[in-house]
């Protein structure tokens, strides 16, 4: 059994003050204690989830030379395809055993940000790929908006504190393929232990063993969601903003037992980022005598750039 707490977003969106308060307390406690929660009641339909998995399986099954044609130089992997083994965890030399795709923001009414963000990449071999990706992106972004509203209340902020920062934010939807393992990996795992960069991550596809979370005692805990749940965790940006009141937890995706090496794993995280000029300065109401300020002032854009360099996706 997964030791990750479960919550239902319908409690928060129910217009019942007691249910709403219950959700805020539950998710606040989970994010202070372990930094992860399994969430039902989100805005993804079963049909949309099925359609997305069908499209990404088709994409990753394309010939390598076609996939490679969608790897865009000079943008740090922010859009399109990133080939196998390219990304590594901070402090690791070995590349992770994965390939992935990035859908980015669909900017509305902001020519400055439209010019700043790279364009999304159209896959001409798959006519439904981009439309399904866009719809999934929008539904996960909507889900994340309500989760952040609950967290704003938990942090004694205005409920809509995050709304302006996440509108047209630099968020990323990342379908990942962990291919079958053909030989004994040399110090490499499907995704080495890491913390996420962003505000919060919403993960589809944590329904089988593989994802593990490090608890406060240093133990690795299996994080397994039910089929209708998303796994949601705190990223480093939110941890900085809350002066580590909300915990960004180290997690990893381990290799399966040898008898399952011949199988692929698919996983689809949505990394909720704010606009790049959002200040991540520790909130005054999260700084106390017992919890003095732990982080330097920085903007989201500056912090993201630092981390992309550490991950090997941007060369200085």
C-alpha positions in Angstrom: 0.0 0.0 0.0 1.1 3.6 -0.7 1.6 5.7 2.4 0.7 8.8 0.5 -2.4 10.6 1.8 -5.5 10.9 -0.6 -7.7 14.0 -1.1 -10.6 14.8 -3.3 -10.6 18.2 -5.1 -14.4 18.0 -5.3 -14.4 18.9 -1.6 -12.7 22.2 -2.4 -14.9 23.0 -5.4 -18.2 21.9 -3.7 -19.3 25.4 -2.4 -19.7 23.7 1.0 -17.5 25.7 3.5 -16.9 22.6 5.7 -15.8 20.4 2.9 -13.6 23.2 1.5 -11.9 23.7 4.9 -11.4 19.9 5.2 -9.6 19.8 1.8 -7.3 22.8 2.8 -6.4 21.1 6.1 -5.7 17.7 4.5 -3.6 18.9 1.6 -1.8 21.4 3.8 -0.9 18.7 6.3 0.2 16.3 3.5 2.4 18.9 1.9 4.0 19.9 5.2 4.6 16.3 6.2 5.6 14.4 3.1 5.2 16.8 0.2 3.0 14.4 -1.8 -0.7 13.7 -2.1 -2.9 11.5 -4.3 -5.8 13.6 -5.7 -9.1 12.5 -7.2 -11.9 14.9 -8.4 -9.6 16.5 -11.0 -10.8 17.9 -14.4 -9.4 15.1 -16.7 -12.0 12.8 -18.2 -11.3 9.1 -18.6 -11.7 9.5 -22.4 -9.1 12.3 -22.5 -6.6 10.2 -20.5 -7.1 7.2 -22.8 -6.7 9.4 -25.9 -3.5 10.9 -24.5 -1.9 7.5 -23.7 -2.9 6.3 -27.2 -1.2 9.3 -28.9 2.0 9.2 -26.9 2.5 5.5 -27.4 2.1 6.1 -31.1 4.7 8.9 -31.0 7.3 7.0 -29.0 6.8 4.0 -31.4 7.8 6.1 -34.4 11.1 5.4 -36.1 14.0 7.1 -34.3 15.0 9.3 -37.2 11.4 10.7 -37.2 11.5 11.4 -33.5 15.0 12.9 -33.8 13.6 15.4 -36.4 11.5 16.9 -33.6 14.5 17.5 -31.3 14.9 21.3 -31.4 18.4 22.7 -30.9 19.1 25.7 -28.7 15.9 25.8 -26.5 17.1 23.6 -23.6 14.5 20.9 -24.5 11.6 23.2 -23.6 9.5 22.0 -26.5 9.3 18.9 -28.7 11.4 15.8 -28.3 14.3 15.0 -26.0 16.1 11.8 -26.8 17.0 8.9 -24.6 19.6 9.5 -21.8 19.9 13.2 -22.4 18.7 14.5 -19.0 20.3 13.6 -15.7 19.5 14.4 -12.1 21.4 17.2 -10.3 24.9 15.9 -9.3 24.6 12.8 -11.5 26.7 12.1 -14.6 24.6 9.1 -15.8 21.6 10.0 -18.0 18.2 8.9 -17.0 16.8 5.9 -18.9 14.0 7.8 -20.6 12.9 9.8 -23.6 10.2 12.5 -23.5 8.2 15.2 -25.2 7.3 18.7 -24.0 4.1 20.6 -24.6 4.3 24.2 -23.4 2.0 27.1 -22.7 -0.7 28.3 -25.1 -0.3 32.0 -24.5 -3.5 34.1 -24.4 -3.5 38.0 -24.7 0.2 38.5 -24.0 2.4 39.2 -27.0 5.5 39.7 -24.8 5.2 36.2 -23.3 4.2 34.8 -26.7 7.6 36.1 -28.1 9.5 34.8 -25.0 8.2 31.2 -25.0 9.2 28.8 -27.8 6.4 27.6 -30.1 4.8 24.2 -29.5 6.0 21.6 -32.1 3.4 20.0 -34.4 3.8 16.3 -35.1 2.7 15.9 -38.7 2.6 12.1 -38.6 -0.1 12.0 -35.9 -3.1 14.3 -36.7 -4.6 14.1 -33.2 -1.4 14.3 -31.1 -1.2 18.0 -30.6 -5.0 18.6 -30.0 -5.1 15.9 -27.4 -1.9 17.3 -25.8 -3.3 20.8 -25.6 -6.6 19.7 -24.1 -4.8 17.7 -21.4 -2.5 20.6 -20.7 -5.5 22.9 -20.2 -7.3 20.5 -17.8 -4.2 19.9 -15.7 -3.5 23.6 -15.5 -7.1 24.2 -14.3 -6.7 21.4 -11.7 -3.4 23.0 -10.5 -5.1 26.4 -10.2 -7.6 25.1 -7.6 -4.9 23.1 -5.7 -2.8 26.4 -5.5 -5.9 28.3 -4.3 -6.2 25.8 -1.4 -2.5 26.1 -0.6 -2.8 29.9 -0.7 -5.5 29.7 2.0 -3.3 27.3 4.0 -0.4 29.8 3.8 -2.8 32.6 5.0 -2.7 34.4 1.7 -5.6 35.6 -0.5 -7.2 32.6 -2.1 -6.4 33.9 -5.6 -2.8 34.9 -4.7 -1.3 32.5 -7.4 -3.8 33.2 -10.1 -2.0 36.1 -11.8 1.3 34.4 -11.6 0.2 31.1 -13.2 -1.9 32.7 -16.0 0.3 32.2 -19.1 2.9 30.6 -16.8 5.8 28.7 -18.2 4.2 25.3 -17.4 5.3 22.1 -19.1 3.4 18.8 -19.9 5.9 16.0 -20.3 4.9 12.6 -21.6 7.8 10.3 -20.7 8.6 6.9 -22.2 10.9 4.6 -20.1 11.8 2.0 -22.8 12.4 -1.7 -22.0 15.8 -2.3 -20.3 18.0 -4.4 -22.6 21.2 -4.8 -20.4 22.3 -4.2 -16.8 22.3 -0.4 -16.4 25.6 1.1 -15.1 24.5 3.2 -12.2 21.5 4.5 -14.1 17.8 4.3 -13.2 14.7 5.4 -15.0 14.7 8.7 -13.1 17.4 9.3 -10.5 16.6 10.9 -7.1 15.6 14.5 -7.6 13.4 17.4 -6.5 11.2 19.2 -9.0 12.0 22.8 -9.9 8.4 24.2 -10.2 5.5 25.2 -7.9 3.7 21.9 -8.0 3.8 18.8 -10.2 0.7 16.8 -11.2 1.6 13.3 -12.3 -0.5 10.9 -14.4 0.6 7.3 -14.6 1.7 6.5 -11.0 -0.5 3.5 -10.9 2.1 0.8 -10.6 5.3 0.4 -8.6 8.2 2.5 -9.6 7.8 6.0 -8.2 9.3 6.3 -4.7 9.3 9.2 -2.2 11.9 9.9 0.5 10.2 10.5 3.9 11.7 12.6 6.7 13.4 9.6 8.2 15.2 8.9 4.9 13.1 5.9 4.0 11.9 5.3 0.4 8.1 5.0 0.3 6.2 3.6 -2.7 3.9 6.3 -4.1 1.0 4.5 -5.9 -2.1 6.3 -7.0 -5.5 4.7 -7.8 -6.5 4.7 -11.5 -8.6 7.8 -11.1 -6.0 9.8 -9.1 -3.2 12.2 -9.9 -0.1 12.2 -7.7 0.7 15.8 -6.8 3.9 17.1 -5.1 5.5 20.3 -4.0 8.3 21.7 -6.2 11.3 23.7 -5.1 9.8 27.0 -6.1 6.9 26.6 -3.7 9.2 25.3 -1.0 11.3 28.4 -1.4 8.3 30.7 -1.4 6.9 29.1 1.8 10.4 29.1 3.5 10.2 25.2 3.5 6.9 25.1 5.3 5.7 23.1 2.4 8.2 20.4 1.6 9.7 19.7 -1.8 10.4 15.9 -1.4 13.1 14.0 -3.1 11.7 11.2 -5.3 12.9 8.7 -8.0 11.6 6.2 -10.5 13.4 2.9 -9.9 14.1 0.2 -12.4 11.6 -2.7 -12.4 12.4 -6.3 -11.3 14.5 -8.1 -13.9 11.5 -10.1 -15.1 9.8 -6.9 -16.1 12.8 -5.3 -17.9 11.1 -6.1 -21.3 8.2 -3.7 -20.6 7.8 0.0 -21.2 6.6 2.5 -18.6 4.8 5.7 -19.5 4.4 8.6 -17.1 3.0 12.1 -17.7 3.9 14.9 -15.3 2.6 18.4 -15.6 5.1 20.9 -14.1 3.2 24.0 -13.0 5.4 27.0 -13.4 4.6 30.6 -12.9 5.6 33.5 -15.2 9.3 34.1 -15.0 9.1 37.5 -13.2 7.3 36.0 -10.1 9.4 36.7 -7.0 10.2 33.6 -5.0 11.2 35.6 -2.0 10.2 33.8 1.3 6.8 34.9 2.4 6.9 37.1 5.5 4.3 35.0 7.3 6.4 31.9 6.8 9.5 33.4 8.5 9.6 33.0 12.3 12.1 32.8 15.1 11.9 29.0 14.9 12.0 29.0 11.1 14.3 31.8 10.0 14.6 32.8 6.4 16.3 29.9 4.5 16.6 31.1 0.9 18.0 34.1 -1.0 15.6 36.3 -3.0 15.3 35.2 -6.6 12.7 35.2 -9.4 11.2 32.1 -10.9 12.9 32.7 -14.3 16.4 33.1 -12.7 15.8 30.0 -10.6 14.6 27.9 -13.6 17.7 28.9 -15.6 20.1 27.9 -12.8 18.4 24.5 -12.5 18.3 23.8 -16.3 22.1 24.3 -16.4 22.4 21.8 -13.5 20.3 19.2 -15.3 22.5 19.4 -18.4 19.6 20.8 -20.6 21.1 24.2 -21.0 24.8 24.8 -21.6 26.2 28.0 -20.0 
